[in-house]
Amino acid sequence: MKKKTLWILILAALAAGIAICVALTLDRKNTESDPTESTPSWEQRVAEQQYAVAASDALMHYFHNNGYVTDYPDYYGGGYIEDGVYHIRLCSPLEETMAELKMVLSVYSPVVAYESCEYSLNASQKYADTVAKEMLDKEFGVTSWHVSNRTGNIEIAVVAEDMEAAEKFIKKRQEKGYPPIIITEGNYIELH
């Protein structure tokens, strides 16, 4: 019964995706034929953004259904949505992986772009956690850390009074073969 429900959901998502794709294509043709309208309409931009989000959701479901529950495949470097396009960052083997994902996301192809990257999201997150833990152990005022899906950089936020010392620590700590670490200013949130 679960498989039947899953297939029904997949088919419904594909049908919705195809409908949106057709609507976007028709709207683009209407925009291209009207020389007075040089930018997409607000409705078209919202539809493209929603379609890009649906592509991202489809990829995450694909990963989950293939056993990646708490991490990602080692070829996945992250993804982000910008201007209605879902950018998927991939490590090697790029061509083979792109072919697989293009098949999985074929219905979303108008709003999906592929980019190469040097580091997998798994490796970057593990390195970010390690460095942030070291900084916390040394009593730096670390407020947050994450891996930027857009750049692949590790961003660690520290309180203002620790900025200079944190930058010196990172300069010494930065290892070759790992993503760059960016120190930014952050604040603690006080809960009452």
C-alpha positions in Angstrom: 0.0 0.0 0.0 2.9 2.4 0.8 4.4 1.8 -2.6 1.1 2.6 -4.3 0.7 5.8 -2.3 4.3 6.8 -3.1 3.7 6.2 -6.9 0.5 8.2 -6.8 2.3 11.1 -5.1 5.2 10.9 -7.6 2.7 11.0 -10.5 0.8 13.9 -9.0 4.0 15.8 -8.5 5.1 15.1 -12.1 1.7 16.2 -13.5 1.9 19.4 -11.5 5.5 19.9 -12.7 4.6 19.4 -16.3 1.6 21.8 -16.0 3.9 24.5 -14.5 6.6 23.9 -17.1 4.0 24.3 -19.9 2.7 27.5 -18.2 6.2 28.9 -17.9 7.0 28.1 -21.5 3.8 29.7 -22.7 4.3 32.7 -20.5 7.9 33.1 -21.8 6.7 32.9 -25.4 4.2 35.6 -24.7 6.9 37.8 -23.0 9.3 37.2 -25.9 6.7 38.2 -28.5 5.9 41.4 -26.7 8.7 43.9 -27.2 7.4 46.3 -24.6 7.7 43.7 -21.8 11.4 43.1 -21.2 11.2 41.5 -17.7 9.2 38.5 -16.5 6.0 39.3 -14.7 5.7 39.0 -11.0 3.5 36.0 -11.4 6.0 34.3 -13.7 8.9 35.0 -11.2 6.8 33.5 -8.3 5.9 30.5 -10.5 9.6 29.9 -11.4 10.6 30.2 -7.8 8.0 27.7 -6.7 9.0 25.4 -9.5 12.7 25.6 -8.4 11.6 24.8 -4.8 9.7 21.8 -6.2 12.9 20.7 -8.0 14.9 21.0 -4.8 12.3 18.9 -2.9 12.3 16.3 -5.6 16.1 15.9 -5.4 16.0 15.7 -1.6 13.3 13.0 -1.9 15.4 11.1 -4.4 18.4 11.2 -2.0 16.2 10.1 0.9 14.7 7.2 -1.2 18.2 6.1 -2.1 19.3 5.7 1.6 20.7 9.2 2.3 18.7 10.0 5.4 21.1 12.0 7.5 23.7 13.0 4.9 24.1 13.5 1.1 25.8 11.5 -1.6 29.5 12.3 -1.8 29.1 13.9 -5.2 26.6 16.5 -3.9 28.2 19.9 -3.0 24.9 21.7 -2.1 22.3 23.6 -3.9 20.7 27.0 -3.8 17.8 28.9 -5.6 18.5 32.2 -7.2 16.2 34.1 -9.6 13.9 31.1 -10.0 16.7 28.7 -10.9 17.8 25.7 -8.7 21.6 25.6 -8.9 22.9 22.1 -8.0 26.6 22.0 -7.1 28.3 18.7 -8.0 31.8 17.2 -7.3 33.3 14.6 -9.6 32.4 12.5 -11.5 30.5 15.4 -13.0 29.3 14.1 -16.3 28.0 10.7 -15.0 26.3 12.4 -12.0 24.7 15.1 -14.1 23.3 12.5 -16.5 21.7 10.7 -13.6 20.3 13.8 -12.0 19.0 15.2 -15.3 17.0 12.0 -15.7 15.6 12.3 -12.2 14.8 16.0 -12.5 13.9 16.0 -16.2 10.4 17.5 -15.6 12.1 20.5 -13.9 14.9 21.0 -16.5 13.8 24.6 -17.3 14.7 25.7 -13.8 17.7 23.5 -13.0 21.4 24.4 -13.5 24.4 22.4 -12.7 27.7 23.8 -11.3 30.9 22.0 -10.5 32.5 22.4 -7.0 35.6 21.1 -5.2 34.2 19.9 -1.9 31.2 17.7 -1.1 28.6 19.1 1.4 29.3 16.1 3.7 33.0 16.8 3.9 32.5 20.5 4.3 29.9 20.1 7.1 32.2 17.6 8.9 35.1 20.0 8.7 32.9 22.9 9.8 31.8 21.0 12.9 35.3 20.0 13.8 36.7 23.6 13.6 33.7 25.1 15.4 34.1 22.5 18.2 37.8 23.3 18.5 36.9 27.0 18.8 34.2 26.3 21.4 36.7 24.2 23.4 39.1 27.2 23.3 36.2 29.3 24.6 35.7 31.5 21.6 32.2 33.1 21.6 31.0 31.0 18.6 27.3 31.9 17.9 26.7 29.8 14.8 28.4 28.0 11.9 27.3 26.6 8.6 28.4 25.7 5.0 27.2 28.2 2.4 25.4 26.2 -0.3 26.1 29.0 -2.8 29.9 29.3 -2.3 30.9 26.1 -0.4 32.7 28.3 2.2 32.4 27.6 5.9 31.0 30.6 7.8 31.6 30.8 11.5 30.1 33.6 13.5 31.7 34.8 16.7 30.9 37.6 19.1 32.6 41.0 18.3 35.1 40.8 21.2 36.5 37.5 19.8 36.7 38.5 16.1 40.4 39.4 16.0 41.6 36.3 17.9 39.2 34.0 15.9 40.6 35.3 12.6 44.2 34.6 13.8 43.1 31.1 15.0 41.5 30.3 11.6 44.5 31.6 9.7 46.7 29.1 11.6 44.0 26.4 11.5 43.0 26.5 7.8 44.1 23.3 6.2 44.9 22.7 2.5 42.3 20.5 0.8 39.4 22.0 2.8 36.9 24.8 2.0 37.8 28.3 3.1 36.6 29.4 6.5 35.1 32.9 6.8 34.7 34.5 10.2 31.8 36.8 10.6 30.4 38.8 13.6 27.5 37.2 15.4 25.5 37.8 18.5 24.1 35.6 21.2 20.3 35.5 21.5 19.1 36.1 25.1 16.1 34.2 26.1 14.0 35.4 29.0 
